[in-house]
Amino acid sequence: MQLYLPIADIPVNVLLILAMGAAVGFVSGMFGIGGGFLMTPLLIFIGIAPAVAVASVTSHMAASSLSGALSYWRRRAIDPALALVLLCGGLIGTALGVWFFTLMRSLGQLDLVIALSYVVLLTAVGGLMVWEGLRAILRTRRGDIVQPKRSGNRNWIHALPLKMRFKRSKMYLSVIPVVVIGLVIGFIGAVMGVGGGFILVPILIYLLRVPTSTVIGTSMVLTLFTMLIATVLHAVTNHLVDAVLALILMIGGVTGAQFGARAGQRIRGEQLRLLLGLLILAVGVRFAIELGIQPQDLFTIRETGGSA
């Protein structure tokens, strides 16, 4: 069944888009991540323009993060103060990301920037996760006991000035690294159409030593607001948000997430990390292969917006 997407300007198979949304929702539910790093490439691979894919997925990410954030809020698993400071940087980073997105689009380099960003980020993150997952599995098989790093351990970041007390996380920490992290995640999300949870969660746990009990919920709050702002800015400045596409993805995503959450409970933690790392790495490699393939059309014709 074909459906015409008004902003993407192409007809698509509705069942295919629903299946993609369900598959990414399944992955999101299984691994506890947003799934934007997978959804945006899949849309690009089926022929949707990268600019439209990124802008439309931000709305999908905002909607999917809302239900998760509400769930964690009811369980008091969100640090409001930490989320607010992250948002201070995240909103600035999102605005800068949309500005950079618009600039690259006007220069005709946006598709290349998006592809290179995915290659660099996903291959690096995926490679590290695969390595860590393999090491964890080998340690488990050998029966090695690894003492986990305590959330209270201090490093050089804890010596920075402008400290603030985060009561829910029971931390006394400088706001400088928190704002910078939020800015980087917001920028990446606006340019690549990803929530950034698969980057933010490890940074908060291993770098800032935030307790795991509040990390995921706080991360979802940042994703919710940065993706919401990115959607509005993309719609106002670039007119690239395809609401029809986003709605179909949401329907499939909500359905798939329910089954993914059940499947994730049956798999060991180190195996989940290895599978997620392989998935992220595979998407990055796929983008790298695409960059090396010579296109069928060696030139394109597009409007520059100049006056006659």
Disulfide bonds with the S-S distance in Angstrom:
none
